């Protein structure tokens, strides 16, 4: 039985580090199409691709259950692209929207369901996921976004730096002995929240860290964070990532 949430997948053609990334073949299937195929395995009532190029739209032709909304190539972020879609589609303000990045072709449908249900369970403005970091490379890697939560499971801060900072360990070159969490870039929120968020000015922390979820915290809004024990498979940011994912797919028999 399908649930009442909608999956929105923003994708643009002119990716800075990987132009045309949305159409790159992942296991012989255009990336955007494979992301949508994974989303269709979730409990979502609708899957909407928010795209800026007819070539991306064409790659989704014939995929039953997926609708395409054309958005402006000038949209500054995926969230703004989703906001444009919400205005065009006139979705009710209380609609639960799950934002999946268009470069996550191996996203787990169970994670989609989890982040959607978490929004309702926590009564938060936004919900997202994380998993424990198990190595020091990721802890100090700025491309690995970290999150700290309070006792109620709400985000206190997100950072590219290692948080919490282990003063006594790190100042004396000792290994980490505290729990750290890797943020997963999947979000759920109400349609009204997306529109409110996209109208906000960037805050200083957001500009410093280049993390738009900090705009939500700066505005005094809440982000519920669910901890998962099965980390998601890697997304694709570069041609090298694509090669790695395709190599992994070639060795598996459980993926279409």
C-alpha positions in Angstrom: 0.0 0.0 0.0 1.4 3.4 -1.0 1.8 6.1 1.6 0.9 9.8 1.3 4.4 11.2 0.7 5.8 12.4 -2.6 9.4 11.8 -3.8 11.0 14.8 -5.6 14.2 14.2 -7.5 16.0 17.5 -8.6 18.5 17.0 -11.4 20.3 19.5 -13.6 22.2 18.9 -16.8 25.1 21.4 -16.2 26.7 19.8 -13.2 29.9 21.7 -12.4 32.2 18.8 -11.7 30.5 16.3 -14.1 28.5 17.9 -17.0 25.7 15.7 -18.2 25.9 13.6 -15.1 22.2 12.9 -14.9 22.5 11.0 -18.2 25.6 9.1 -17.4 25.0 5.3 -17.7 24.9 3.4 -14.5 24.7 -0.3 -15.2 23.6 0.7 -18.7 20.8 2.9 -17.5 20.8 6.7 -17.4 21.5 7.8 -13.9 18.3 9.8 -13.4 16.2 6.9 -14.6 17.9 4.5 -12.2 17.3 7.0 -9.3 13.6 7.1 -10.2 13.5 3.3 -10.5 14.8 3.1 -6.9 12.3 5.7 -5.7 9.4 3.7 -7.3 10.3 0.8 -4.9 9.5 3.0 -1.9 6.0 3.6 -0.5 5.7 7.0 -2.1 2.4 7.9 -3.8 4.2 9.9 -6.5 7.7 10.3 -7.9 8.4 13.6 -9.6 11.6 14.4 -11.4 12.4 18.1 -11.3 14.7 18.7 -14.3 16.0 21.5 -16.3 16.8 19.9 -19.7 14.7 18.1 -22.3 17.4 15.5 -22.6 16.9 14.5 -19.0 13.2 14.4 -19.5 13.6 12.2 -22.6 15.6 9.7 -20.5 12.5 9.2 -18.3 10.1 8.5 -21.1 8.1 5.3 -20.7 8.9 5.0 -17.0 5.5 4.3 -15.5 4.8 6.1 -12.2 7.3 8.9 -12.7 6.2 12.4 -13.8 8.5 15.1 -15.0 8.4 18.8 -14.1 10.5 21.2 -16.1 12.3 23.8 -13.9 14.6 26.7 -14.6 18.2 26.1 -15.4 18.9 29.1 -13.2 17.6 27.5 -10.0 20.5 27.9 -7.4 19.9 24.6 -5.6 17.9 21.4 -5.6 15.6 22.7 -2.9 14.8 25.7 -5.1 14.1 23.4 -8.0 11.7 21.5 -5.8 10.0 24.7 -4.7 9.4 25.6 -8.4 7.8 22.2 -8.9 5.6 22.6 -5.9 4.3 25.9 -7.3 3.6 24.4 -10.7 2.0 21.3 -9.3 0.0 23.2 -6.7 0.5 20.5 -4.1 -1.2 21.0 -0.7 0.9 22.8 1.9 0.9 19.8 4.2 2.2 17.3 1.6 5.2 15.4 2.8 8.0 15.7 0.3 11.1 13.5 0.3 14.1 15.1 -1.5 16.4 12.6 -3.1 19.5 13.8 -4.9 19.6 13.0 -8.6 23.1 11.4 -8.2 22.1 8.6 -5.8 21.3 5.7 -8.2 21.7 3.1 -5.5 19.5 4.8 -2.9 17.8 2.3 -0.6 14.0 2.5 -0.8 13.9 1.6 3.0 15.8 4.8 3.7 13.2 6.8 1.7 10.4 5.3 3.8 12.3 5.9 7.0 12.9 9.6 6.5 9.3 10.1 5.5 7.9 8.4 8.6 10.4 10.2 10.8 9.0 13.6 9.9 5.6 12.6 11.2 6.9 10.7 14.3 8.9 13.7 15.5 6.7 16.5 14.4 9.7 18.3 13.0 10.1 20.9 10.3 12.5 18.6 8.5 13.9 15.1 8.9 17.1 13.4 7.6 19.3 10.4 8.3 22.8 9.6 9.5 25.0 6.6 10.3 28.0 6.1 12.7 31.4 6.9 11.3 33.8 4.0 11.6 37.1 5.4 10.5 39.2 8.5 11.0 39.6 9.3 7.3 35.9 10.1 7.0 36.0 11.9 10.3 38.5 14.5 9.0 37.3 14.4 5.4 35.4 17.7 4.6 33.3 16.0 1.9 31.9 13.8 4.7 29.3 16.0 6.5 29.0 15.4 10.2 26.0 16.0 12.4 25.5 16.2 16.2 22.1 15.6 17.8 20.5 16.4 21.1 19.0 13.8 23.5 15.6 14.0 21.7 17.1 13.2 18.3 17.1 16.7 16.8 20.1 18.2 15.0 22.2 20.7 16.9 24.7 21.3 14.1 26.0 20.0 10.8 29.6 20.6 9.8 32.4 19.5 7.4 34.7 19.6 10.4 34.9 16.8 12.9 32.1 17.4 15.5 32.1 17.1 18.4 35.7 18.2 18.5 37.6 15.9 20.8 39.9 18.4 22.5 42.0 16.1 24.6 42.4 13.5 21.8 42.9 15.6 18.8 45.2 18.1 20.5 47.5 15.3 21.5 47.2 13.2 18.3 45.3 10.5 20.0 42.6 8.5 18.1 39.0 9.3 18.4 37.1 7.8 21.3 33.7 9.5 20.9 30.8 8.7 18.6 30.5 10.7 15.4 27.8 10.5 12.7 28.0 10.8 8.9 25.0 12.8 7.5 23.0 11.2 4.7 21.8 13.8 2.2 18.2 12.8 2.1 15.4 15.1 3.5 11.7 15.1 4.2 9.6 18.1 4.9 6.2 19.6 4.2 5.6 21.5 1.0 5.0 24.7 2.9 8.4 24.3 4.6 10.1 23.9 1.3 8.6 27.2 0.0 9.4 29.0 3.3 13.0 27.7 3.2 13.6 28.6 -0.5 12.5 32.2 0.3 15.0 32.6 3.2 18.3 34.4 2.9 21.4 32.4 3.3 22.9 32.6 6.8 26.6 33.1 7.6 27.2 29.5 8.8 25.5 28.1 5.6 27.9 30.2 3.5 30.9 29.2 5.5 30.2 25.5 5.5 28.3 25.4 2.1 25.5 23.4 3.8 22.0 24.7 3.2 20.4 22.7 6.0 22.1 25.2 8.4 19.6 27.8 7.1 16.9 25.8 8.7 18.6 25.6 12.1 19.5 29.3 11.9 15.8 30.1 11.5 15.0 28.2 14.7 13.4 25.3 12.9 13.9 21.7 13.8 15.5 18.8 12.0 14.9 15.3 13.2 17.8 12.9 12.6 17.3 9.1 12.3 20.3 6.8 12.9 20.5 3.9 10.4 22.8 0.9 10.8 23.1 0.2 7.0 25.0 3.0 5.3 23.8 4.0 1.9 25.9 3.1 -1.1 28.0 5.9 -2.6 26.5 8.7 -4.7 28.2 9.9 -7.9 29.9 13.2 -8.0 32.7 12.6 -10.5 33.5 10.3 -13.4 35.8 8.3 -11.1 32.8 7.7 -8.8 30.8 6.5 -11.8 33.6 4.0 -12.7 33.6 2.7 -9.1 29.8 2.2 -9.0 29.7 0.5 -12.4 32.5 -1.8 -11.3 30.5 -2.7 -8.2 27.4 -3.2 -10.2 29.1 -5.5 -12.6 29.9 -7.9 -9.8 26.4 -8.0 -8.4 23.4 -10.1 -9.6 20.7 -8.5 -7.5 20.5 -5.2 -9.3 18.5 -4.5 -12.5 
